[in-house]
Structures are given as C-alpha cells and as structure tokens.
C-alpha cells in the first residue's frame, strides 16, 4: 500500500470529513516511521495533535500539526546517558545460545519497563494536560503501542484506536490482534529460527511461547497498575489492546514467515520510503 492509499484509509477510519486526531508516538525510529503519515494527515486538512514528552531522543514539532508537551522527571543528558548505557549492555550480550538470548531478552524488557513507567506516570498524573485532551473531543487516536501510554489514554478518552507498530517486545501484538501463531510452525521473535525448525528448535520455540505471557506480565507490571487506577477497574495492557480498531504493521510479507492475519491488521512495509524519481529519458530511449 503506498502513502496515498494509507492516508486515504486512515481518513476514512476517522471520518468522511476532516477530523481531529490525537497522536501519541514512541521515541526513536518508531517516530521516524510514523512522522510522514502524521504530517500528511495534517496537510490534508485534519487537525492533528501530537503529545510528546519535553525531553526525548528524536521527538519534536512536525509540520501541519499541533504539538503539546508534558514534563518528565529526567533531563536530556540523563536520558542520553541511560540510553547509551542500556544499548551498550544489550549490544554486549552474548546471543550465541538459547539461554543467552533469553537473558538478553530479559535485559531488554527491563529497560523498556522502566522507561515506559516514567512516561505513563508523567502524562497521566498531569491533570491540566489530561483535561485539555478531554476537551478536544478527538475522533480517534493514532499511537505506537511499543509504549503503552497511548493505549491507556485512548481507553481513558474512549477513542477508536489505530495502532502503528512493527512487532512488540513480548508478542503482545499477536495476542491482542488475535492472529494465530502456532509455536510448532511460526518462529518466535528473538529465537533466530525459521519456519523450517528441527525438533529441538520447535521445543525451544514452544518454551518461548509458554514464557511469553510471563514476559508480558513483567514488562507491563507497573503500567498495568497505573492503567487500572486511571480507568477505575482491573485491567492489563494486552486486554486494552484487543479493542483496537485498526492495526498498521510496518512490515511486508516478503520479510515475514507465512502466517494468517486478522482483517483489521494491514501490513504497510515501505510506507516511509521516498517517492521514486522518474527515469531520465536518456535511459528510456537508449539504443
């Protein structure tokens, strides 16, 4: 699906006319993949409000949108120091065997757990910002569920949720989108397996599938508590994600092992590629 088709689809989801869209992105490369879509929606006449923390790695104002920021309990220097230390730890991890990969996976989850908890606390406890968002009467929310903040805000404001992502750390997207993923056939993320597995690999893959719910429980343990307090009922992030109206996956069938997808999950790999230039005539008519 090209840029124009994707933007048209999103506009139809929000409304047949120009609508009001709340955007809560994730930092880093996640924002790089989402930003062209957000700016194009704004350029086409929709009112797009992007909510980001005051301190981040790559988030910032974008064209044709309104940007709102909320304070966080860390400085840019602290964020960069923590990110560099965490990245060095993860990159130095031994992934030569199954046990080492599991340990590296656990370290990654710990980093994400601490970061997402801080951002959720900072925005959801900001009464002025939350009141501003309530008064906007948005038509829908576009968010990257890699950071569960947007998932909680969407549920709190009772907005139709559009998720744009490229695989979540503990496979939450597979559970929440209800796409079948049999461990005897579909290799788990971080396993380095293919769809042609030996008996040992299938056994390890099955073990990963059994541990995945525990990994999700660990990753979202703090934000599950925050979500339950904010929404006034016992809930979890995977449970909230199941109510998504549309899943946009930044991937392509050519990079994925064959697997069934639900009707509301659309692969949009290559969405943020630049439009190709026309081939010069000198090449078209060369003898």
C-alpha positions as CSV (number, residue, x, y, z in Angstrom):
1,X,0.0,0.0,0.0
2,X,1.5,3.4,-1.0
3,X,1.4,6.6,1.0
4,X,-1.7,7.9,-0.7
5,X,-3.7,4.8,-0.1
6,X,-2.7,4.5,3.5
7,X,-3.6,8.2,4.2
8,X,-6.9,7.7,2.5
9,X,-7.7,4.6,4.5
10,X,-6.9,6.4,7.8
11,X,-9.0,9.4,6.8
12,X,-12.0,7.1,6.1
13,X,-11.5,5.4,9.5
14,X,-11.6,8.8,11.3
15,X,-14.3,10.4,9.3
16,X,-15.6,11.1,5.8
17,X,-14.7,14.7,6.5
18,X,-11.6,16.3,8.1
19,X,-11.4,15.1,11.7
20,X,-9.4,15.6,14.9
21,X,-6.7,13.0,15.5
22,X,-4.8,12.5,18.7
23,X,-1.3,11.2,18.2
24,X,0.9,9.7,20.9
25,X,4.1,8.4,19.3
26,X,7.1,6.3,20.6
27,X,10.6,7.8,20.5
28,X,13.4,6.9,18.2
29,X,13.0,5.0,14.9
30,X,9.3,4.5,15.8
31,X,8.7,8.2,15.3
32,X,10.7,8.2,12.1
33,X,8.3,5.7,10.7
34,X,5.2,7.4,11.9
35,X,6.1,11.1,11.2
36,X,5.5,11.2,7.4
37,X,2.0,9.7,7.9
38,X,1.1,12.2,10.7
39,X,2.3,15.2,8.7
40,X,0.4,14.1,5.6
41,X,-2.8,13.7,7.6
42,X,-2.3,17.2,8.9
43,X,-1.5,18.6,5.4
44,X,-4.8,17.1,4.1
45,X,-6.8,19.3,6.5
46,X,-7.2,17.1,9.5
47,X,-6.5,18.6,12.9
48,X,-3.6,16.5,14.3
49,X,-2.5,17.0,17.9
50,X,0.8,15.3,18.8
51,X,1.5,14.7,22.5
52,X,5.2,14.2,23.4
53,X,7.4,14.4,26.5
54,X,9.5,17.6,26.9
55,X,12.7,15.5,26.8
56,X,13.2,12.8,24.2
57,X,15.7,11.4,21.8
58,X,14.1,12.3,18.5
59,X,10.6,13.6,19.1
60,X,9.7,17.2,18.3
61,X,7.4,19.6,16.4
62,X,6.3,18.4,13.0
63,X,4.7,20.2,10.0
64,X,0.9,20.7,9.8
65,X,0.4,19.5,13.4
66,X,-0.1,20.9,16.9
67,X,2.5,19.7,19.4
68,X,1.7,19.5,23.1
69,X,4.5,18.6,25.6
70,X,4.4,17.4,29.2
71,X,7.2,17.5,31.8
72,X,9.2,14.3,32.7
73,X,11.5,13.6,35.7
74,X,14.7,13.4,33.7
75,X,16.9,15.7,31.7
76,X,18.2,15.2,28.1
77,X,21.6,14.4,29.4
78,X,20.3,11.8,31.8
79,X,18.2,10.3,29.1
80,X,21.1,10.0,26.7
81,X,23.4,8.6,29.4
82,X,20.8,5.9,30.3
83,X,20.1,5.1,26.7
84,X,23.8,4.7,25.9
85,X,24.5,2.5,28.9
86,X,21.4,0.3,28.2
87,X,22.4,0.0,24.5
88,X,26.0,-0.9,25.4
89,X,24.7,-3.6,27.8
90,X,22.3,-5.1,25.2
91,X,24.8,-5.0,22.4
92,X,27.5,-6.7,24.5
93,X,25.1,-9.5,25.4
94,X,26.1,-13.0,24.3
95,X,23.4,-14.4,21.9
96,X,25.2,-17.5,20.8
97,X,22.9,-19.9,22.5
98,X,19.2,-20.1,23.7
99,X,19.9,-19.3,27.3
100,X,22.0,-16.2,26.5
101,X,19.3,-15.0,24.1
102,X,16.7,-15.3,26.9
103,X,18.9,-13.3,29.3
104,X,19.4,-10.6,26.7
105,X,15.7,-10.6,26.1
106,X,15.1,-10.1,29.8
107,X,17.6,-7.2,29.9
108,X,15.7,-5.5,27.0
109,X,12.4,-5.9,28.8
110,X,13.8,-4.3,32.0
111,X,15.0,-1.2,30.1
112,X,11.6,-0.8,28.4
113,X,9.7,-1.4,31.6
114,X,11.5,1.4,33.5
115,X,11.2,3.9,30.6
116,X,7.5,3.4,29.9
117,X,6.6,3.6,33.5
118,X,8.1,7.1,33.8
119,X,6.3,8.4,30.7
120,X,3.0,6.9,31.8
121,X,3.2,8.4,35.3
122,X,4.3,11.8,33.9
123,X,1.4,12.3,31.5
124,X,-1.5,10.6,33.3
125,X,-0.7,12.4,36.5
126,X,-0.7,15.8,34.7
127,X,-4.3,16.9,35.4
128,X,-4.1,20.1,33.2
129,X,-2.8,18.2,30.2
130,X,-5.4,15.4,30.6
131,X,-8.2,17.9,30.9
132,X,-7.0,19.6,27.7
133,X,-7.1,16.3,25.9
134,X,-10.7,15.6,27.2
135,X,-11.9,19.0,26.0
136,X,-10.5,18.4,22.4
137,X,-13.2,15.8,21.6
138,X,-10.9,13.8,19.3
139,X,-12.4,11.4,16.7
140,X,-9.6,8.8,17.1
141,X,-6.1,8.2,18.4
142,X,-3.1,7.1,16.4
143,X,-0.4,5.6,18.6
144,X,2.6,3.2,18.6
145,X,1.8,0.6,21.3
146,X,5.5,0.0,21.7
147,X,5.0,2.5,24.5
148,X,1.7,1.7,26.2
149,X,0.9,5.3,27.2
150,X,-1.2,5.9,24.1
151,X,-3.1,2.6,24.7
152,X,-4.1,3.9,28.2
153,X,-5.0,7.4,27.0
154,X,-7.1,6.0,24.2
155,X,-9.1,3.8,26.6
156,X,-9.5,6.7,29.1
157,X,-10.9,9.0,26.4
158,X,-13.0,6.2,24.8
159,X,-11.4,6.8,21.4
160,X,-11.2,4.4,18.4
161,X,-7.6,3.3,18.5
162,X,-5.3,2.9,15.4
163,X,-2.0,1.2,16.3
164,X,1.0,1.5,14.1
165,X,3.9,-0.8,15.0
166,X,6.5,-3.3,13.9
167,X,6.3,-6.1,16.5
168,X,6.0,-5.7,20.2
169,X,8.7,-7.0,22.6
170,X,6.8,-9.9,24.2
171,X,4.5,-10.6,21.2
172,X,1.6,-8.6,22.7
173,X,0.5,-7.7,19.1
174,X,0.0,-11.3,18.3
175,X,-2.2,-11.9,21.3
176,X,-4.1,-8.6,21.1
177,X,-4.7,-8.7,17.3
178,X,-5.8,-12.4,17.8
179,X,-3.7,-13.5,14.9
180,X,-3.0,-17.3,15.1
181,X,0.7,-18.0,15.9
182,X,1.2,-21.8,16.4
183,X,4.7,-22.3,18.0
184,X,5.1,-25.6,16.1
185,X,5.2,-23.6,12.9
186,X,5.7,-19.8,13.5
187,X,9.1,-19.0,14.9
188,X,9.1,-16.7,17.9
189,X,10.8,-13.3,17.8
190,X,14.4,-13.2,19.2
191,X,14.8,-17.0,18.6
192,X,16.6,-16.6,15.2
193,X,14.7,-19.6,13.9
194,X,13.0,-20.0,10.6
195,X,9.7,-21.8,9.7
196,X,11.8,-24.9,9.0
197,X,12.7,-26.0,12.5
198,X,14.2,-29.1,13.9
199,X,12.6,-31.0,16.8
200,X,14.9,-29.2,19.3
201,X,14.2,-25.8,17.8
202,X,10.4,-26.5,17.9
203,X,10.8,-27.5,21.5
204,X,12.7,-24.3,22.3
205,X,10.1,-22.2,20.3
206,X,7.3,-23.9,22.3
207,X,9.1,-22.9,25.5
208,X,9.3,-19.3,24.3
209,X,5.6,-19.3,23.6
210,X,4.9,-20.5,27.2
211,X,7.2,-17.9,28.6
212,X,5.7,-15.0,26.5
213,X,2.7,-14.3,28.8
214,X,5.1,-14.2,31.8
215,X,7.4,-11.7,29.9
216,X,4.4,-9.5,29.1
217,X,3.3,-9.6,32.8
218,X,6.8,-8.5,33.8
219,X,7.1,-5.8,31.1
220,X,3.7,-4.3,31.9
221,X,3.6,-4.9,35.6
222,X,3.9,-1.3,36.6
223,X,1.8,0.2,33.8
224,X,-0.9,-2.4,34.4
225,X,-1.3,-0.9,37.9
226,X,-1.3,2.6,36.5
227,X,-3.9,1.7,33.9
228,X,-6.1,0.0,36.5
229,X,-6.0,3.1,38.8
230,X,-6.7,5.5,35.9
231,X,-9.6,3.6,34.4
232,X,-11.1,2.6,37.8
233,X,-11.1,-1.2,37.0
234,X,-8.7,-4.1,37.0
235,X,-7.2,-4.3,33.5
236,X,-4.0,-5.0,31.6
237,X,-2.3,-3.5,28.6
238,X,-2.9,-6.6,26.4
239,X,-6.6,-6.5,27.3
240,X,-6.8,-2.9,26.3
241,X,-5.0,-3.5,23.0
242,X,-7.6,-6.1,22.0
243,X,-10.1,-3.3,21.5
244,X,-8.0,-1.6,18.7
245,X,-10.0,-0.7,15.6
246,X,-7.1,-1.0,13.2
247,X,-3.5,-2.4,13.3
248,X,-1.0,-1.0,10.9
249,X,2.2,-3.1,10.8
250,X,5.4,-1.6,9.4
251,X,6.4,-4.9,7.7
252,X,5.9,-6.7,4.5
253,X,5.0,-10.3,3.6
254,X,8.4,-10.6,1.8
255,X,10.1,-10.2,5.2
256,X,7.7,-12.3,7.2
257,X,7.3,-16.1,7.5
258,X,3.8,-17.1,6.2
259,X,1.2,-16.5,8.9
260,X,-2.5,-15.7,9.0
261,X,-3.6,-12.1,9.7
262,X,-6.9,-10.8,11.0
263,X,-8.9,-8.4,8.7
264,X,-8.1,-5.3,10.8
265,X,-4.3,-5.9,10.5
266,X,-2.7,-4.3,7.5
267,X,1.0,-4.6,6.5
268,X,2.3,-1.2,5.4
269,X,6.0,-2.0,4.8
270,X,7.9,0.7,2.9
271,X,5.4,3.4,3.8
272,X,8.1,5.9,4.6
273,X,10.2,5.3,1.5
274,X,10.8,8.4,-0.6
275,X,8.8,8.7,-3.8
276,X,11.0,7.4,-6.7
277,X,12.1,9.9,-9.3
278,X,11.1,9.3,-12.9
279,X,13.8,7.6,-15.1
280,X,15.5,10.2,-17.3
281,X,14.6,10.0,-21.0
282,X,18.2,9.3,-21.9
283,X,17.8,5.9,-20.3
284,X,14.3,5.3,-21.6
285,X,15.2,5.7,-25.2
286,X,18.8,4.5,-25.2
287,X,19.6,2.1,-28.0
